[in-house]
Each structure stands twice: as structure tokens, then as C-alpha cells.
Amino acid sequence: MDIQNNLKNILNKINSAVQKSGREPGSVKLMAVSKFHTVEEIKQTIDAGQILFGENRVQEVCEKFDELFAYKNDIQLHIIGSLQTNKVKNAVKYANCIQSVDRIDLLKEIEKQCAKINKTIDVLFELHTGEESKAGFESKEEMFKAMDLIANGEFPHINPKGFMTMAPFTDDKQLIRKSFKELKAVADEAKIKYSNFDLGELSMGMSNDFEIAIEEGSTMVRVGTAIFGERDYSK
């Protein structure tokens, strides 16, 4: 598996999609999703210039990222998987951002653990736009209730930066596009409603649909398989 060549190819495809969409060069960031991939594999992407990584499981983060931060101390880590409250303590220790905020109880625990270590952390609000099995706030109204609490000063260690969603796993491009359009519309509404927040981040699009996501306004795509190859779930 030529990870560095895969990374180069993905970056070229991102740049091409950005250009075709008439957007500004550099307006879409690449997150390398490194779940179930080894420290050595991740180091290959770091050596090729990749600094932004996403992980789903906090336990795996604890096992890998001390060594990776020692290898290059300016890499960034986002938690992108569904996060249990009992995992938040370690999540905020390692992560720059938690993308999978989907309930108020989680915000409360993030605030509690960040206050203990005097750290402010970025968050993205995950909106459910796809399959029934996916996490995320079920409606924009529920999500706005959570954002109201931050606007009212309830969580001073939490910095809202935007939104995340997962499109349905399907070959139907119209369904995928619909999912991304829904998040973009809600994000545009939130930017007006919460004008004091910097809500410019739209994390949407993965290995199989990131080009559609870019067409619909994504600012960050989450790509794992197309960079690292198929995951070894036995690890």
C-alpha cells in the first residue's frame, strides 16, 4: 500500500473538485481518518505533510497518539466517532476538536473535563441527516437548544466552530447530495442566529462521496480508506 501516493492522489482530487466548484483554492481541508491504522502508517502520512487526523475510538487514541505527538508536536486530532461521557476525560486531553457533539449531556461533560485542565476545546455539532443508525441531533431545533446554552455562557471552555454530518451509505448520489444540502442549509441559518460564533466549518464527505460534499460546501472531508486502504479490524 503506497500511502503517500494515495494521499497525493486524494489531495489532487480535492483540489480538482474545489476548482470545478468555483471555490477558493485551499478552502477544503483533508482529515486523514486513522482508525484501526498503525502508528507507522500514520507516520507515513505525517512525513508527506499531513497534520490533521480523525479517530473514532478514545482508547485507540490513548494507545497511539503519545508517540505520534512526540514524533510531530503540531499534528491535530479530532474525535469523530460517537462519544460516551465516560470517555470524555481522555478525549479532551488529546483532541483539538470533538466533531461528534450530539447531545447536551455530552456538552456538560466536555465542559466539566476541560475546566479541570483549563483547556478550551473546539466542537462541531453533528446533525442527523442520513440513516437511522447514525448519531447526531435529530433536528435543528434540538441542536439549537444546545447552542443556546453556549450562547448564554453555560460552557465557557467550549468553542463552537461549525457542523458535521454523515451521508447515507448508498450509491444514490441524490440521497447523498440531499444530506449535504440539509446540513448546509442549517449551517447558514445558524450563522445568522448565532452571529457571535465562528461557525465556518462544515465537516462532510468521506472516501466515497467527498467530491459531492465539496460541491455542496464542505470545508473538511474525512478520508480513511482511500488513503490507508481497507482497515484491519482484527487489531
Buried (B, 14 or more C-beta within 10 A) or exposed (E): EEBBEBBBEBBEBBBEBBEEBEBEEEEBBBBBBBBBBEBEBBBBBBEBEBBBBBBBBBEBBBEBBEEBEEBEEEBBBBBBBBBEBEBBBBBBBBBBBBBBBBBBEBBBBBBBBBBEEEEEBBBBBBBBBBEEEBBBBEEBEBBBEBBEBBBEEBBEBBBBBBBBBBBBBBEEEEBBBBBBBBBBEBBEEBBEBBEEBEBEBBBBBBBBBBBBBBBBBBBBBBBBEBBBBEBEEEE
